[in-house]
Amino acid sequence: MTASPADDASRSRHEIPESRWVDLSGPVHYVDYGGQEDGPLLLLVHGLGGSLLNWAAIAPTLAETCRVMAIDLVGFGRTQPLGRSPRIEDNRDLLARFVDAVIGHPVILVGNSMGGLISLLLADERPDLVAGLVLVDPAVPVGPSARPDPLVTLMFGAYAVPAVARVFMARRRSLFSAETQAMAVLRLCCVDTTRVPKHVLHQHLELARERESYPDVDAELVVAGRSLVLVLARRRWLQALMTRISVPVLLLHGAKDRLVPIAAARAVAKSNPTWRFEVAEDVGHVPQLEVPEWTLEQIHDWMGSEGAVAVLAARP
């Protein structure tokens, strides 16, 4: 029995595009989903411990109306450090170099968690490169009104003391397989992991197995995690930075996010009333994985309204 054209089309939509590499003081891994050549370019930026696979559930559909690329930051996915730093500021600079070298014109940055924070930092540092921002549960300061999850508080507290974090991670790695660890992270990030498309889940587990052979994975995560904690501790500086952002911004957040409480996102939205703010009820830290259709609807609607200026500026 041969596969139908519909089966072939569905299979091709589930496949990650061929890996591409660019030399930015060492190899950087990215994929190009293609899309409309004259459409706005969306550059997808993952979070702490993530990879470009975090966007696999929405990127093919985005590519129906836009040009779409996704990148693995230094220390994550398939971009190994090779002497480079995975710190927040260094990955911000890497992102700037990528836009300059590979794209060559302003983009709409779509960033989740740490990737959202890095996108904000780049929009402030290099406004010439950023036409608009889509922030999906971005890492932002947690104020006194927010109630962080105890497990998350413990985890990020460990990042602040690298020696403790390294011992904890080594112990965890000795006890649990890569797949078990990956599923534990997914359960922390999602309200309901069964919502994540199965093909995307399998891709994440395959990458987790691949990264077992990479050297110093734990050390890189600790460096990046500690860097994230230190940047978020500069609360007033970050608040002032966000008010300086002049491009259109769409802020999406899961109401049951355990890593960045919804109260933190509401505070950011209140301080930046020109930003569009949408909440996904009964959803966690990664709406693009847990409720991809809702995420796509919000992005497309924003691009046709408040984000229209960004769409024009992000075209070649």
N, C-alpha and C positions, 0 to 999 in steps of 0.2 A: 504493500500500500504506500503510495507516494504522498508526500506532504502537499497540502493545498497552498495556493498563493497566500491565503489568509494566515495559515500556520507559519509560513516563511516570514511574513511581515511581522507577526507577533514575536517570533524568535529574534529577528533582527533588532526589534525595539528593546528587547531584554538584554542584548549584548552590549558590553561596554566598548566604546570605540577603541581602535588600535592605540596602544601607548605611544606617546610622543615625548621627546626629551629636548630640553634646551640647556645649554651650558651657561650657568650663571654662577661662576666661581665653583663649578661642580654641576653634575647633572640634576635637573629638576624635571619631575614627571608631571605630565598633564595629558588631558584628552580633549579632542575637539569634536563636539557633537554635530558640527556643521550647522545647517539651517539656512535661513534667508540671507543671501549675500549682502543685500542692502538693508537688512534689519539691524536693530540695535544689538550691540554685543554685551551679553551677560557673562560675567566671570564669577564662577561659583567657588566659595572659599569655606572650607570645612572648619570644625572646631577641634578642641583639645582631645587628643587620642583618636581623632577621626581620619578621614581620607576623602578623596574625591568620590568614592563610592557612596558617601552620605547623600549625594544628589541624584543617584541613579533612578529613583522613582519619579522624578519630575523633569529631569534634563531632556529626555527625548521629546516630551510634549512641548516644552519651552522652545525647542529647536524648530517647531513647526512655524513659528512666527518670528523668531529671533536667531541671531548667531549665538552659540553657547559653547563655552569652554569651562573646564574644571581643573583645578590645580591641587597637587599634593605639596603642602608646605614643608620646609626643611624639618626633618625629624619625624615625619608622618607619611602614611601610605608607602609609596615606593621611592620617595625622595630621602635618601640617607644623608646625614650631615656631611660626612667626609671632610671634617675640619670646620664646617660652618655651624653657627649657633642656631638653636631652635627658639631663642628668646622672642618675646612678642615684638619688640622693636626691630629685631633683625629680620623676622618674617614679614613685617611691614615693609622694610626696605627691599626684601626679595620680591614682594608683590609689585612694588613700583618698578623694579627692573624688568619683571616679566611683562607688565603692560607696555613699557617702553620698547622692549626688544621683540616681543612676539606679536603684539597687537598694533601698537603705534598710533592709537587714538583713544579718546576717553571711553570709559566703559561704565556699565551699571554693575556695581559690586553686589553680589548676593551672598551674605555671610551669616553663618550659624555659630552661635556660642562664641568661642574665642575668635572665630573667623569674622563674626560681626564686629567685635572690638577692633580687630586689626583693620577691618574695612573703614571704621570710623577714624582710626588714627591716620590712615592713608588719605582719606578725604580731607583731613585737616592739614596734613603735611604736604600733600601734592594735589591740590584741588584741580589742577590742570588735567589730571588723569581720571577723575571721577565725575561722571555725569549724573549719577543718582545712586541711592543706597536702598537695598532691601535687607533689613536686619531681622533674622529669624532667631528668636530667643537669644539675643546677643548677651555676652558677658558684660554686665554693667554693675556698678556698685550697689550693694545690698544695704539699704538704710535701716534705721532702727525699727521701722514699722513692719519690716519683712521678717518672716520666721524661717530661717534656713533649715533644711532637712538635717537631722543629727548626723546621718552617715556622710552627707556631703560636707558638713562642717568638719568632721573628723578627717576626711580625705584631704581637703584643702589645708587643714591645719598641718597635716603631715608634709605637704609640699613646702610649707614654710620652714621645715627642718629637714633638709635633704637627706641627712644620714638616716633619720627615722623612715622617711619615704622609701629609700633604697632597700632597707631591711624588710619593710612590709611587702614591697613588690617582689623581692626575691623569694620570700616565703610563699606568697600567693602563686608565683610561677612554679614553684616546686610541688605545690599541692594540686593545682588545677591545670587542665589542658587549655590550649589556646582557644578552642571553641567554647569551653565553659566560661572562661574569662570574658570572651566577647559577648556571650549571651547575658552575663551578669551586668555588663555595661549597658546593654540594650534595655534590660529590665529597669535599670536606674533611669534611663532616658525616656522611656515610654510608659504610658498608662496601660496600654494593651499591646504587647509585642505581636499578637496575631494579626494586627492591622498592617504590619510591615509586609510588603509584597514578598512572596517566597523567593523569587529569583534574586531579589536584592539582599535578602537575608543570607542566601547561599554565597553570594559574592563577598559579603563581609566575612563570613566564616573562612572562605578560601584565603582571603588576604591575611587573616589572623594566623592561619597555619604558615603561610609564606614568611611572615614577619618573625616567626620563631627563630629563623636562621640568621636574622639580622643582628649584628653586634650592638651592644649598648642601648638597646631599645628602652629599658627602664630608666637609665641615666638621662636619656634625652627627654623622656616624659617628665621627669622630676625637674629638669632645668626649665622646660616650658611651663610646667605647672607653677613653679615658684615665681617665675617671671610674671605670670598671669596674676597671681596673688598680689605681687608688689605693685603692678600697674593699677589694679582695682582699689588698692589701698589709698591711691591718690584721688580720693573722691571728688574734692572740690575742683581739682584740675580737670578731671574728666567731665564734670558737669559743665564747666566753662567751655571746654572743647566742643561738646555737643551743641551748645548754643551758637557756636561759630559756623556750624555746618550750613552752607547756603543752598545745597542741591536738594531736590525732592527726596524725601525719605518715607519708606513704608516700614513700619514696625509691626512684626507679627510675633505673637507670644502664646504659648500653651498655658491654659489656666491652672494646670496641675504640674507645672514644671518644678521638679525637685532640686535642680541645680541653680537656677536663677528664678527666685520666687516671682509670681505675677505682680506682687506689690512693687518690686523693683522696676518692672517694666511700666507699670502705671505711673510711678513717680517720674520716670524719664519722659513719658508721653505728656504728663501735665506740665513739665518744664519746657517742653518743645511743642507747643500747640499747632505749629504748621505741619508737623509730621502726621501722616495717617497711621492710626493705631487700630489693629484688629486682634481680637482674642479668640483662640480656638478652645472652646469648652471641652472639658474632659480629655485634654491632650497634654502631653509632657513636653520635653525639651527639644524634640526633633519633629515638628509638624510635617516637614518635607518627607519624612519616612512614615510617620504614623497616619497622617491624613493628607496624602499627596494631592488629591483632587481639590480639597479646600485650599491648600497652599497655592496651587496653580490658579484657582479662581481669584484669590486675593491679588496675586501678582499681575494677572492679565487685566483685572479691573483697574488697578492702580496705574498701569502703563497707559490705559485709555483715558485716564482722568488726571489726577495730580502729577503722575509721573510722565505725562506726555512730553514735557520739556526735556526730561532725561532721555527719553526714547530718541528724540531728534538729535541730541548732542552725542549719543553713543553710536551713531551710524558712521560708517567709514566715509 
